[in-house]
Amino acid sequence: MRLKEKVTLVTGGSRGIGRAISERFAIEGSQVVINYLPDADSSSTAGSPSAEDVAQSIVASGGMASCYPADVSDSKAVGQMIDYVIESYGRLDVLICNAGICPFSRFTEITEEQWDRVNDVNLKGAFLCAQAAAKVMIPRKTGRILFTSSVSSIFGGSLQAHYCPTKGGINQLMKSVALAVGEYGITSNAVLPGTVVTDINYQQLEIDSPDLKQYFIDRTPLRRLAEPKDIASAMVFFASEDAAMISGATLVIDGGMSINLQ
Ligand code: NAP
C-alpha cells in the first residue's frame, strides 16, 4: 500500500500497459481514474476489456476505480476530465500520461493525416494532460507527473518515423515540466519501455513477424520481453515517497535490450 489515499489518473488506462498501471496502483491503495478513448474512435481490438470492465474488476478486488472517456488530443475533453477528477475526489496526486498509438507504416507511406494523429495523441495529448494537471497540482504544492515514453525516444524505427519523434518529444516535455513545476514540489519523470506485447504491436509481433519478436528476445540479456506489470512497477516507484527527490529522470525498462550492440 505505497500509494494509500492518493488519487491517480491514468490516460489510456484500460488496456495493455495502462491497464497494468491502473490495476497495480489500485493494489497500492490509490483511487484510480481510468481514462479511455470514447467509442467512436476506439482502436480497441475485439475481446479487449472495456474501461468499465477493468474498473469493475478492480472494485470487485477491493480497490477503488472509476472511468472517464476523453480523447487526450482534445483540449476541451482533457479540461473536463481534470474537472471530473477534482469534483469527484477533491484533488489529483498522480497523472500518468500513458495513452498512445503506433500505426506501423513504411516511411514513404506515412500520410500527413497519420503523422498529425500520432503527434496529436502521443505528444500534444501528453502536453494537454500535463498542463491541465499542473494547474490543479500547483496550488497544493505537491504532485507527480509521469509519462510512458519508449526506448523509441532514443532509437529510430524504420516503420515508426511518426512515432519515435513523439516519444523523443515526450522526454523533452517531461524535462521541461520538471523545470517548470519543481518549485511547487511536483516531480516529472518518464519510463521508457522496450518491446512489450500489447494491442499496439500484437499484429506485427505475433502475426506478421514472429521472427522479429524472437530477435528482440534473443538480444535481451534477460531473454524475455518486458511485461506490462514491469512498467507498472516503475510507475509505482516514481509515484511513491521513495522517489521524492527524483525529477527529470528517464528509466529504461527493457531487460538490457537497448544496450546490446550485437
Ligand atoms: P495499447 O494496448 O494499444 O493501449 C493504448 C491505450 O491508449 C489504450 O488504452 C487506448 O484507449 C489509449 N488511447 C489511444 N488513443 C487515445 C486517445 N486519443 N485518447 C485517450 N486514450 C487513447 O498499447 P500499450 O502498449 O499499452 O501502449 C501504452 C503506452 O506505452 C503508449 O504510450 C505506447 O507508446 C507506450 N509504449 C508501448 C510499448 C510496447 O511495446 N507496447 C513500448 C514502449 C512504449 P482505448 O482502449 O480506449 O482505445
Boltz pocket constraint, residues with backbone or C-beta under 6 A from the ligand:
constraints:
  - pocket:
      binder: B
      contacts: [[A, 11], [A, 12], [A, 13], [A, 14], [A, 15], [A, 16], [A, 17], [A, 18], [A, 35], [A, 36], [A, 37], [A, 38], [A, 41], [A, 42], [A, 43], [A, 44], [A, 49], [A, 70], [A, 71], [A, 72], [A, 73], [A, 97], [A, 98], [A, 99], [A, 100], [A, 101], [A, 102], [A, 121], [A, 148], [A, 149], [A, 150], [A, 151], [A, 192], [A, 193], [A, 194], [A, 195], [A, 196], [A, 197], [A, 198], [A, 199], [A, 200], [A, 201]]
      max_distance: 6.0
